[in-house]
């Protein structure tokens, strides 16, 4: 396997998990279900820095997933240029 393939796979997985988390926030779910807990454990470190910058309670809308998607895309492009 090439490094390019591994980086791409990792970022695709992170994007998928972020997307699933966004969907979970729109529908009733079981927050203590092991799968849901796992998704939150992986995505929380990606979202928390942006949630601290733009608190949801003031705006009413959580922009952190959008910012996380954009940041992941930028990091992926930088890594592809390096490797």
N, C-alpha and C positions, 0 to 999 in steps of 0.2 A: 504494500500500500504506500502511496505517496503521501508526503506531508500535506500537500494541497488537498488531497481527498479527506484526510483526517480533520483538518481545520474546517473544511466545508461541512463535513458531517456533524461536527460539534456545534457549529453555529446554526445549522438547520435544526438540530435537536433543541437548542436553546430557544430559537424562534417558535418552534412548535409548542414547547412548554409554555412560553409566554402567551401564545394565542389561546391555548387551552385555559390558562388562568383567566384571561379576559372573558372567555365564554362562561367559565365557572362563576365569575362575578355577576353575570347577568341572569343566571338561573339558580333556583334553589338547589343547594347541594349539602352534603354531609361534611362539615368542616373537619371532623375527626376521622374520616375514612382514610385508611393508610395511603391510598393513591393520591387523594387530595392533599394530605399532609406532605407527601413527598414532592408534589408539584410546588407547593408553597415554600418548602425548604430550599428548593433549587432556584426558584424565581425571586424570592425575597431579597437576596443580596443584589440582584440586578435592579430591582425596583426601589428599594429603600433610599438610595441617594437622591433619586428624582422626587420621591414622595416628601423628602425633607425640604427640597427646594421649593416645591409647589404643593403645599398641604391641601388635601382634598376637601377638608371641612370648610375652608374659606371660599374655594371656587365651586365646589359641588361636583366637579368633574375631575377624574384622576387622569392626568396627562402622562403619568410615569410609564405606562406601557409604550406609548408612542415614542417617548424619548429613549426608552431602552431599545426599541427596535432600531431607531436611528443610530444609536451609539454602537450597537452590535454590528450593524452594517458598515459603519465607519471603521471599526476595529478589524473586521474581516477584510476590508479593502486594503488597509494598512498591512496586515499580515500577508496578504497575497502579494503585495509589492515587495515586501522584505524577503519572502521565501519564494 
